[in-house]
Amino acid sequence: MGAKRVIVVGGGVAGCSAAIAVAKAGLESVLVERMDTLSGTGPLTGHLVQYVARMETKLLDGGGKEVIEALEGLSIFPQREFGHQVSCIFDTTKIEKAMLTTVEKAGVEVILRSRVVGVEKEGNKIHRVVLENGARLEGDAFVDATGSTGGIPVCAEWGVGCVGCSQKCTVFGDRVGLSEAAGVPDLPKTASYYVCTYIHPSSIAPWLLRSIQEEESGYFYYQVPEPWQNHDFTSYWPRKDRPVKNNLGRERLIYLMPFVKLFVSTIPMDILHQFPGFEDAYVISPMAQTGNCVKTSPGAPHDETMRVLGLANLFCSGLRSGDFSSLVESIYTGDLAGHNAARTALGITELVTFPKTTMMGFFLWEIKKGYSLSDYPPGSPVDRRYLDVGLDVMEPDRIHERMNRVGLLGLFGQRPI
Ligand SMILES: Cc1cc2nc3c(=O)[nH]c(=O)nc-3n(C[C@H](O)[C@H](O)[C@H](O)COP(=O)(O)OP(=O)(O)OC[C@H]3O[C@@H](n4cnc5c(N)ncnc54)[C@H](O)[C@@H]3O)c2cc1C
């Protein structure tokens, strides 16, 4: 009998983490990506938050550890306190290469420019994925890490249509979710929108660029000019049937990643040009200015092991698995999905879950119960709940001790038996 093989579909951070977890478990790991690079929506990010979950993920010693360390290696600003978290801003222009190097170093076979368009299955078990060019890839277990942004019909239905975003669907074809292709319908969709404007640093006033650069933490709070402080910027979003929430207020967070990332997406250019420092601002991101980076949710129905309901050997991760996925959440759900896919391929029936006494488990299972992304910030209901159970404790020894207590320490760094 040949080596067991897991096929991971989608090369964002979740897929990279899953694919490395499979390789670390000692199986053949194949990562299939429709675009010509890895990292998916990663180049739009830049802000690595959720310190405790990040530390827990590293202590698991799976694929997530490699991915997080690769991102931390791109850090522009030292890790600083942000609310009650320690976060890090990294150079997103280097993420694509960093992900490719990291997965290849881990022994993953990467297949780029190959969109999965279907599956071949018998009963509740998938045997092969079918690529757009007709080729078939056989596996013992599979991971759906296809994200939730795009394709073009989704953007048109939930947003203001396709304006050529990072997903490059016009070139590489629309996103296809593996679980849907296998006949498992997604949970009912609700829309959420990423709300940032990306500006070329050379186009803002030198004094503003300097002020952002000199901010030790990397986070700069821009004072919104008086006449616009209480203005309703959401009114510029054209889809009244699908309202967006984000407004400007009195100040707005900016950081360099290394583009100028301004945390609002619905300022018309003619108004932005009236803001001191932004007189000549040039927006580099085609999708952000009207808030048209549409992410739908909640994706594939799954259980606590990330197994897709109704399928024996398909696991899901990252944005594909829920409405709450930041980079760190995408990474550790990728790790869990990859490791459990490896176990399934080996015929091991006992799968791993993250208990709610870990931050990873808390995010996975508490936030699922009706919280939304807007409940995240310090002082929010979700935040207060994890503070209550002591999950905000940042001392490395305490996090280590907690992971040890629940039997997760180094678990994904070993071959499962
Ligand atoms: C504008 C924006 C800003 C953000 N900022 C931050 C931030 O600062 N901090 C943070 O923590 N999070 C941020 N996020 C969230 C973060 O980007 C995501 O949580 C994370 O990158 C999702 O990773 P993923 O692997 O699940 O999905 P994706 O990154 O969407 O990757 C999915 C991959 O699957 C591929 N794919 C899809 N269908 C197929 C198919 N059929 N065959 C083959 N390949 C396929 C896609 O091409 C893509 O590469 C931001 C998101 C956006 C959109």
The ligand as an ORCA input file, in Angstrom:
! r2SCAN-3c Opt
* xyz 0 1
  C      -9.469     43.420      2.875
  C      -9.147     42.449      3.955
  C      -8.372     42.852      5.035
  C      -8.086     41.946      6.060
  N      -7.260     42.345      7.098
  C      -6.921     41.461      8.074
  C      -5.959     41.806      9.100
  O      -5.360     42.881      9.088
  N      -5.719     40.870     10.081
  C      -6.316     39.651     10.092
  O      -6.065     38.878     11.016
  N      -7.189     39.279      9.105
  C      -7.492     40.142      8.102
  N      -8.342     39.764      7.082
  C      -8.878     38.393      7.109
  C      -7.843     37.413      6.523
  O      -7.450     37.849      5.248
  C      -8.465     36.054      6.389
  O      -8.964     35.620      7.616
  C      -7.488     34.987      5.896
  O      -6.505     35.495      5.033
  C      -8.307     33.919      5.225
  O      -7.507     32.877      4.790
  P      -8.161     31.632      4.079
  O      -7.006     30.769      3.712
  O      -9.244     31.044      4.891
  O      -8.914     32.174      2.763
  P      -8.369     32.949      1.477
  O      -7.258     33.859      1.810
  O      -9.575     33.515      0.817
  O      -7.762     31.803      0.577
  C      -8.555     30.915     -0.165
  C      -7.746     30.419     -1.333
  O      -8.469     29.402     -2.005
  C      -8.276     29.531     -3.395
  N      -9.374     28.827     -4.067
  C     -10.706     29.115     -4.006
  N     -11.423     28.217     -4.728
  C     -10.507     27.352     -5.233
  C     -10.639     26.192     -6.058
  N     -11.825     25.767     -6.458
  N      -9.513     25.532     -6.438
  C      -8.277     25.962     -5.996
  N      -8.106     27.045     -5.214
  C      -9.211     27.723     -4.825
  C      -8.273     31.043     -3.576
  O      -7.666     31.410     -4.811
  C      -7.472     31.511     -2.367
  O      -6.090     31.570     -2.626
  C      -8.613     40.636      6.022
  C      -9.372     40.221      4.930
  C      -9.615     41.107      3.885
  C     -10.406     40.615      2.714
*
